[in-house]
């Protein structure tokens, strides 16, 4: 194994996220067994917790993703 070194020069350039360019990607859980476990956990959430959790999710993502409710309803990425 080679242990070649590289030269790095610091600059004043800073990379920052651009919220207008964030993409919403579909979640793929992997195998069917993992998807079943995730679905079971979601379905086990008491009804009294569903609306507060959804409000939290919308508060977190709606600033970065336009029409997030429409994306959730359609089940796909636009």
N, CA, C and O atoms as CSV, one atom per row, in Angstrom:
chain,resi,resn,atom,element,x,y,z
A,1,UNK,N,N,0.853,-1.179,0.000
A,1,UNK,CA,C,0.000,0.000,0.000
A,1,UNK,C,C,0.891,1.232,0.000
A,1,UNK,O,O,1.843,1.319,0.775
A,2,UNK,N,N,0.582,2.171,-0.861
A,2,UNK,CA,C,1.362,3.395,-0.992
A,2,UNK,C,C,0.926,4.417,0.054
A,2,UNK,O,O,-0.260,4.539,0.360
A,3,UNK,N,N,1.884,5.138,0.591
A,3,UNK,CA,C,1.577,6.180,1.574
A,3,UNK,C,C,1.971,7.540,1.024
A,3,UNK,O,O,2.530,8.368,1.743
A,4,UNK,N,N,1.678,7.772,-0.256
A,4,UNK,CA,C,2.012,9.043,-0.891
A,4,UNK,C,C,1.272,10.183,-0.205
A,4,UNK,O,O,0.097,10.049,0.137
A,5,UNK,N,N,1.947,11.290,-0.007
A,5,UNK,CA,C,1.314,12.438,0.623
A,5,UNK,C,C,0.843,13.426,-0.440
A,5,UNK,O,O,1.309,13.409,-1.579
A,6,UNK,N,N,-0.083,14.277,-0.043
A,6,UNK,CA,C,-0.575,15.311,-0.941
A,6,UNK,C,C,-0.384,16.663,-0.277
A,6,UNK,O,O,-0.372,16.768,0.950
A,7,UNK,N,N,-0.236,17.685,-1.086
A,7,UNK,CA,C,-0.068,19.045,-0.588
A,7,UNK,C,C,-1.429,19.739,-0.590
A,7,UNK,O,O,-2.133,19.714,-1.600
A,8,UNK,N,N,-1.802,20.353,0.520
A,8,UNK,CA,C,-3.083,21.045,0.651
A,8,UNK,C,C,-2.820,22.499,1.011
A,8,UNK,O,O,-2.027,22.800,1.904
A,9,UNK,N,N,-3.505,23.404,0.296
A,9,UNK,CA,C,-3.415,24.828,0.597
A,9,UNK,C,C,-4.791,25.329,0.991
A,9,UNK,O,O,-5.745,25.206,0.223
A,10,UNK,N,N,-4.897,25.894,2.188
A,10,UNK,CA,C,-6.181,26.459,2.629
A,10,UNK,C,C,-6.462,27.749,1.872
A,10,UNK,O,O,-5.557,28.521,1.557
A,11,UNK,N,N,-7.761,27.961,1.586
A,11,UNK,CA,C,-8.195,29.202,0.952
A,11,UNK,C,C,-9.344,29.778,1.766
A,11,UNK,O,O,-9.817,29.148,2.713
A,12,UNK,N,N,-9.784,30.948,1.406
A,12,UNK,CA,C,-10.898,31.590,2.101
A,12,UNK,C,C,-12.252,31.099,1.578
A,12,UNK,O,O,-13.294,31.490,2.103
A,13,UNK,N,N,-12.243,30.267,0.573
A,13,UNK,CA,C,-13.483,29.758,-0.009
A,13,UNK,C,C,-14.161,28.802,0.965
A,13,UNK,O,O,-13.536,27.893,1.512
A,14,UNK,N,N,-15.444,29.030,1.166
A,14,UNK,CA,C,-16.228,28.151,2.032
A,14,UNK,C,C,-17.413,27.612,1.242
A,14,UNK,O,O,-18.123,28.377,0.588
A,15,UNK,N,N,-17.628,26.325,1.296
A,15,UNK,CA,C,-18.769,25.709,0.625
A,15,UNK,C,C,-19.921,25.645,1.618
A,15,UNK,O,O,-19.782,25.111,2.718
A,16,UNK,N,N,-21.043,26.190,1.216
A,16,UNK,CA,C,-22.223,26.220,2.073
A,16,UNK,C,C,-23.405,25.616,1.300
A,16,UNK,O,O,-23.488,25.755,0.080
A,17,UNK,N,N,-24.308,24.954,2.011
A,17,UNK,CA,C,-25.471,24.378,1.315
A,17,UNK,C,C,-26.387,25.469,0.782
A,17,UNK,O,O,-26.560,26.517,1.403
A,18,UNK,N,N,-26.962,25.205,-0.363
A,18,UNK,CA,C,-27.932,26.110,-0.969
A,18,UNK,C,C,-29.303,25.449,-0.840
A,18,UNK,O,O,-29.611,24.505,-1.568
A,19,UNK,N,N,-30.125,25.945,0.088
A,19,UNK,CA,C,-31.418,25.327,0.370
A,19,UNK,C,C,-32.316,25.257,-0.859
A,19,UNK,O,O,-33.193,24.395,-0.927
A,20,UNK,N,N,-32.118,26.140,-1.827
A,20,UNK,CA,C,-32.960,26.121,-3.021
A,20,UNK,C,C,-32.577,24.973,-3.960
A,20,UNK,O,O,-33.292,24.701,-4.925
A,21,UNK,N,N,-31.471,24.308,-3.688
A,21,UNK,CA,C,-31.000,23.250,-4.572
A,21,UNK,C,C,-31.045,21.856,-3.923
A,21,UNK,O,O,-30.431,20.914,-4.424
A,22,UNK,N,N,-31.760,21.738,-2.833
A,22,UNK,CA,C,-31.871,20.456,-2.150
A,22,UNK,C,C,-32.892,19.582,-2.869
A,22,UNK,O,O,-33.976,20.047,-3.219
A,23,UNK,N,N,-32.550,18.329,-3.085
A,23,UNK,CA,C,-33.451,17.398,-3.759
A,23,UNK,C,C,-34.030,16.421,-2.754
A,23,UNK,O,O,-33.345,15.975,-1.834
A,24,UNK,N,N,-35.269,16.102,-2.937
A,24,UNK,CA,C,-35.929,15.093,-2.116
A,24,UNK,C,C,-35.805,13.768,-2.847
A,24,UNK,O,O,-36.303,13.610,-3.961
A,25,UNK,N,N,-35.137,12.821,-2.211
A,25,UNK,CA,C,-34.956,11.508,-2.829
A,25,UNK,C,C,-35.862,10.496,-2.152
A,25,UNK,O,O,-36.086,10.564,-0.943
A,26,UNK,N,N,-36.384,9.556,-2.932
A,26,UNK,CA,C,-37.205,8.518,-2.320
A,26,UNK,C,C,-36.362,7.665,-1.376
A,26,UNK,O,O,-35.177,7.442,-1.624
A,27,UNK,N,N,-36.965,7.198,-0.313
A,27,UNK,CA,C,-36.287,6.325,0.631
A,27,UNK,C,C,-36.490,4.890,0.209
A,27,UNK,O,O,-37.627,4.447,0.044
A,28,UNK,N,N,-35.420,4.166,0.034
A,28,UNK,CA,C,-35.484,2.752,-0.299
A,28,UNK,C,C,-34.883,1.984,0.872
A,28,UNK,O,O,-33.677,2.052,1.106
A,29,UNK,N,N,-35.716,1.254,1.608
A,29,UNK,CA,C,-35.234,0.623,2.834
A,29,UNK,C,C,-34.341,-0.591,2.628
A,29,UNK,O,O,-33.748,-1.076,3.592
A,30,UNK,N,N,-34.227,-1.088,1.432
A,30,UNK,CA,C,-33.407,-2.280,1.218
A,30,UNK,C,C,-34.289,-3.483,0.980
A,30,UNK,O,O,-35.143,-3.479,0.093
A,31,UNK,N,N,-34.076,-4.516,1.782
A,31,UNK,CA,C,-34.838,-5.748,1.558
A,31,UNK,C,C,-36.257,-5.654,2.127
A,31,UNK,O,O,-36.581,-4.746,2.893
A,32,UNK,N,N,-37.077,-6.604,1.735
A,32,UNK,CA,C,-38.492,-6.603,2.129
A,32,UNK,C,C,-38.659,-6.722,3.638
A,32,UNK,O,O,-39.569,-6.118,4.205
A,33,UNK,N,N,-37.811,-7.477,4.286
A,33,UNK,CA,C,-37.920,-7.656,5.744
A,33,UNK,C,C,-37.710,-6.330,6.463
A,33,UNK,O,O,-38.438,-6.015,7.405
A,34,UNK,N,N,-36.732,-5.559,6.033
A,34,UNK,CA,C,-36.495,-4.254,6.659
A,34,UNK,C,C,-37.683,-3.336,6.411
A,34,UNK,O,O,-38.097,-2.610,7.315
A,35,UNK,N,N,-38.237,-3.353,5.208
A,35,UNK,CA,C,-39.419,-2.529,4.893
A,35,UNK,C,C,-40.596,-2.916,5.784
A,35,UNK,O,O,-41.339,-2.049,6.243
A,36,UNK,N,N,-40.767,-4.210,6.028
A,36,UNK,CA,C,-41.852,-4.669,6.907
A,36,UNK,C,C,-41.660,-4.167,8.333
A,36,UNK,O,O,-42.623,-3.748,8.975
A,37,UNK,N,N,-40.433,-4.204,8.832
A,37,UNK,CA,C,-40.160,-3.730,10.194
A,37,UNK,C,C,-40.422,-2.233,10.309
A,37,UNK,O,O,-40.980,-1.774,11.306
A,38,UNK,N,N,-40.018,-1.464,9.283
A,38,UNK,CA,C,-40.261,-0.015,9.293
A,38,UNK,C,C,-41.756,0.261,9.271
A,38,UNK,O,O,-42.250,1.085,10.040
A,39,UNK,N,N,-42.482,-0.433,8.384
A,39,UNK,CA,C,-43.932,-0.235,8.293
A,39,UNK,C,C,-44.608,-0.591,9.605
A,39,UNK,O,O,-45.522,0.110,10.040
A,40,UNK,N,N,-44.172,-1.668,10.240
A,40,UNK,CA,C,-44.762,-2.069,11.526
A,40,UNK,C,C,-44.519,-0.992,12.589
A,40,UNK,O,O,-45.408,-0.703,13.389
A,41,UNK,N,N,-43.339,-0.406,12.601
A,41,UNK,CA,C,-43.052,0.656,13.572
A,41,UNK,C,C,-43.921,1.876,13.314
A,41,UNK,O,O,-44.428,2.490,14.253
A,42,UNK,N,N,-44.095,2.228,12.052
A,42,UNK,CA,C,-44.933,3.383,11.713
A,42,UNK,C,C,-46.382,3.113,12.108
A,42,UNK,O,O,-47.041,3.971,12.697
A,43,UNK,N,N,-46.869,1.934,11.787
A,43,UNK,CA,C,-48.254,1.592,12.100
A,43,UNK,C,C,-48.514,1.463,13.599
A,43,UNK,O,O,-49.661,1.537,14.039
A,44,UNK,N,N,-47.464,1.274,14.379
A,44,UNK,CA,C,-47.639,1.150,15.829
A,44,UNK,C,C,-47.682,2.511,16.540
A,44,UNK,O,O,-47.910,2.568,17.749
A,45,UNK,N,N,-47.468,3.591,15.804
A,45,UNK,CA,C,-47.531,4.930,16.403
A,45,UNK,C,C,-48.973,5.210,16.815
A,45,UNK,O,O,-49.887,5.089,15.998
A,46,UNK,N,N,-49.181,5.579,18.064
A,46,UNK,CA,C,-50.551,5.881,18.507
A,46,UNK,C,C,-51.142,7.053,17.723
A,46,UNK,O,O,-50.432,7.990,17.357
A,47,UNK,N,N,-52.452,6.987,17.473
A,47,UNK,CA,C,-53.129,8.045,16.719
A,47,UNK,C,C,-52.875,9.428,17.325
A,47,UNK,O,O,-52.772,10.420,16.603
A,48,UNK,N,N,-52.778,9.483,18.630
A,48,UNK,CA,C,-52.585,10.778,19.295
A,48,UNK,C,C,-51.217,11.393,18.993
A,48,UNK,O,O,-51.026,12.588,19.215
A,49,UNK,N,N,-50.266,10.607,18.494
A,49,UNK,CA,C,-48.918,11.106,18.174
A,49,UNK,C,C,-48.739,11.420,16.690
A,49,UNK,O,O,-47.769,12.078,16.316
A,50,UNK,N,N,-49.659,10.958,15.840
A,50,UNK,CA,C,-49.477,11.090,14.393
A,50,UNK,C,C,-49.428,12.555,13.956
A,50,UNK,O,O,-48.493,12.957,13.264
A,51,UNK,N,N,-50.403,13.345,14.341
A,51,UNK,CA,C,-50.450,14.747,13.910
A,51,UNK,C,C,-49.242,15.536,14.437
A,51,UNK,O,O,-48.627,16.267,13.661
A,52,UNK,N,N,-48.878,15.421,15.713
A,52,UNK,CA,C,-47.680,16.140,16.169
A,52,UNK,C,C,-46.399,15.715,15.427
A,52,UNK,O,O,-45.550,16.553,15.123
A,53,UNK,N,N,-46.266,14.420,15.141
A,53,UNK,CA,C,-45.092,13.964,14.392
A,53,UNK,C,C,-45.096,14.505,12.974
A,53,UNK,O,O,-44.060,14.940,12.470
A,54,UNK,N,N,-46.249,14.483,12.329
A,54,UNK,CA,C,-46.347,15.038,10.982
A,54,UNK,C,C,-46.027,16.527,10.985
A,54,UNK,O,O,-45.333,17.016,10.094
A,55,UNK,N,N,-46.523,17.241,11.970
A,55,UNK,CA,C,-46.200,18.673,12.086
A,55,UNK,C,C,-44.696,18.890,12.210
A,55,UNK,O,O,-44.148,19.817,11.612
A,56,UNK,N,N,-44.027,18.036,12.987
A,56,UNK,CA,C,-42.568,18.140,13.132
A,56,UNK,C,C,-41.862,17.896,11.802
A,56,UNK,O,O,-40.939,18.625,11.439
A,57,UNK,N,N,-42.298,16.874,11.083
A,57,UNK,CA,C,-41.691,16.551,9.782
A,57,UNK,C,C,-41.895,17.700,8.805
A,57,UNK,O,O,-40.959,18.102,8.115
A,58,UNK,N,N,-43.111,18.230,8.743
A,58,UNK,CA,C,-43.394,19.339,7.826
A,58,UNK,C,C,-42.590,20.576,8.193
A,58,UNK,O,O,-42.092,21.270,7.307
A,59,UNK,N,N,-42.455,20.864,9.484
A,59,UNK,CA,C,-41.658,22.015,9.914
A,59,UNK,C,C,-40.199,21.840,9.503
A,59,UNK,O,O,-39.545,22.801,9.100
A,60,UNK,N,N,-39.697,20.625,9.603
A,60,UNK,CA,C,-38.294,20.345,9.261
A,60,UNK,C,C,-38.038,20.439,7.753
A,60,UNK,O,O,-37.032,21.009,7.330
A,61,UNK,N,N,-38.934,19.889,6.951
A,61,UNK,CA,C,-38.665,19.768,5.524
A,61,UNK,C,C,-39.301,20.832,4.640
A,61,UNK,O,O,-38.813,21.066,3.534
A,62,UNK,N,N,-40.363,21.481,5.081
A,62,UNK,CA,C,-41.072,22.410,4.199
A,62,UNK,C,C,-40.228,23.630,3.838
A,62,UNK,O,O,-40.467,24.252,2.802
A,63,UNK,N,N,-39.259,23.982,4.660
A,63,UNK,CA,C,-38.385,25.120,4.316
A,63,UNK,C,C,-37.450,24.769,3.165
A,63,UNK,O,O,-37.041,25.640,2.397
A,64,UNK,N,N,-37.119,23.495,3.054
A,64,UNK,CA,C,-36.162,23.073,2.026
A,64,UNK,C,C,-36.826,22.506,0.780
A,64,UNK,O,O,-36.217,22.490,-0.290
A,65,UNK,N,N,-38.053,22.045,0.902
A,65,UNK,CA,C,-38.723,21.373,-0.223
A,65,UNK,C,C,-40.081,22.009,-0.476
A,65,UNK,O,O,-40.968,21.974,0.378
A,66,UNK,N,N,-40.230,22.587,-1.658
A,66,UNK,CA,C,-41.517,23.165,-2.016
A,66,UNK,C,C,-42.527,22.041,-2.209
A,66,UNK,O,O,-42.183,20.961,-2.690
A,67,UNK,N,N,-43.749,22.295,-1.839
A,67,UNK,CA,C,-44.850,21.344,-2.045
A,67,UNK,C,C,-44.578,19.977,-1.415
A,67,UNK,O,O,-44.922,18.946,-1.993
A,68,UNK,N,N,-43.970,19.969,-0.245
A,68,UNK,CA,C,-43.622,18.707,0.407
A,68,UNK,C,C,-44.860,17.845,0.658
A,68,UNK,O,O,-44.794,16.621,0.554
A,69,UNK,N,N,-45.979,18.473,0.986
A,69,UNK,CA,C,-47.210,17.695,1.218
A,69,UNK,C,C,-47.632,16.962,-0.048
A,69,UNK,O,O,-48.060,15.810,0.014
A,70,UNK,N,N,-47.513,17.625,-1.199
A,70,UNK,CA,C,-47.859,16.976,-2.461
A,70,UNK,C,C,-46.935,15.792,-2.743
A,70,UNK,O,O,-47.383,14.758,-3.240
A,71,UNK,N,N,-45.661,15.940,-2.430
A,71,UNK,CA,C,-44.701,14.851,-2.638
A,71,UNK,C,C,-45.065,13.677,-1.739
A,71,UNK,O,O,-45.060,12.533,-2.193
A,72,UNK,N,N,-45.379,13.939,-0.476
A,72,UNK,CA,C,-45.775,12.859,0.429
A,72,UNK,C,C,-47.049,12.180,-0.057
A,72,UNK,O,O,-47.149,10.954,-0.004
A,73,UNK,N,N,-48.010,12.943,-0.522
A,73,UNK,CA,C,-49.270,12.363,-0.989
A,73,UNK,C,C,-49.069,11.489,-2.214
A,73,UNK,O,O,-49.674,10.423,-2.330
A,74,UNK,N,N,-48.224,11.936,-3.122
A,74,UNK,CA,C,-48.020,11.193,-4.368
A,74,UNK,C,C,-47.113,9.975,-4.168
A,74,UNK,O,O,-47.174,9.016,-4.938
A,75,UNK,N,N,-46.276,10.021,-3.132
A,75,UNK,CA,C,-45.366,8.920,-2.879
A,75,UNK,C,C,-44.202,8.878,-3.840
A,75,UNK,O,O,-43.536,7.851,-3.967
A,76,UNK,N,N,-43.945,9.997,-4.527
A,76,UNK,CA,C,-42.830,10.016,-5.477
A,76,UNK,C,C,-42.119,11.357,-5.424
A,76,UNK,O,O,-42.615,12.318,-4.838
A,77,UNK,N,N,-40.966,11.404,-6.036
A,77,UNK,CA,C,-40.163,12.622,-6.121
A,77,UNK,C,C,-40.562,13.371,-7.378
A,77,UNK,O,O,-40.691,12.773,-8.446
A,78,UNK,N,N,-40.757,14.663,-7.261
A,78,UNK,CA,C,-41.130,15.466,-8.438
A,78,UNK,C,C,-39.958,16.241,-8.920
A,78,UNK,O,O,-40.066,16.978,-9.900
